[in-house]
């Protein structure tokens, strides 16, 4: 499947990476976000249904291994596309997230 990252998710990634770099240093943040990118680009592309299916049709949540991050994404079999909608730190409040405002 083709994986596309929405502008909101890309902004989330950049903001979390900058915070991680400031808090833990460039090396740790770099390794962590290499895992994030690999998960998005490889794992989601090859196994788009491995996340937890949520109540909203087509919406999934996936915890990224060996990171404190969770992503929300949609998988569309018709277009053979996975849309990454948002990335959150596990401790962030995700209740205000509205997947219908994304993509």
N, C-alpha and C positions, 0 to 999 in steps of 0.2 A: 504494500500500500504506500501511497504517497503521503508524507506527513507535512502539514503546513502549520506554522506557528502564527497565531493572530498577533496584531500589534500590541494588544493588552498583555498577552502572555510574554512577548518579547520584552516589554517594559518591566514586567514582573521579574524576569530572569536577570535583566541588567541591574535592577534595583537591589535584588537579593545578592547578586554577585558583588556589587559595590559595598554593601553592608558587610558581607563576609570578609572581603579583603581588608576593610577597615578594622574589623573586630579580630580576625584570625591571621591576617597576612595574605599576601598574594599567592604564596605556594599552596596553602590549604584551600583557599577559595578556588584557585585554578583546578586543583584535583577534584574538588567537590563538583564544580560546574562542568568539568569534563564528563563526570558520571551522569549529570543531568542531561547534557547534550547527547551522550551515547544512548541513554535510555529513550529519549525522544526520537532520535534519528534511526536507531537500530531496533530496539525492543518493541516500540509501538508500531513501527513499520512491518515487522515480521509477526508480531503477536498482538494485534489491536484489541483483542477481547480479554486480555489478562487482568485488566483493571476491574474494580468493583462496579457492577452495573447499578446505577442510581435510579430513582423513581421517574425522573424525566427521561422520556424515550430517547435512546441513542447516546445518553450521557454516561460517562465513566469517570471514576476516580482511581488514580494509581499512585501508590507510595513509591518513591524512587529509592531503590536499595542503597544502603550505606550513605544516605543523605538525610537531612531533616525535612525534606520537601515532598509535597504532594501536588499532582497536577490533575486538572480537570480537562477532559477531552471528549470529542464526539467522533464516532466512527461511522462512515457512510459507505456502505457496500455498493451503492449505485455509481458513485463517482470514484470509488476505490481510494478514498481519502480519509485521513485522520486529521482532525482540526484540534490543535492544542489551544485551549481557551484561557487557562490561567495556571499560575504556579503560586503556591503558598508555602510558607514555613509551617510546620505542623502545629506550632503554638498560636498561629494567627486565627482570628475569628473569621470563619468562612461563611457564616450565615448570610451576610449581605450580598454574596456573590449570586448574580443572576445570569445563568448560562444563555438566556434568550437575548441578552444585551450584547453577546459576543458573536463574532463571525458573521 
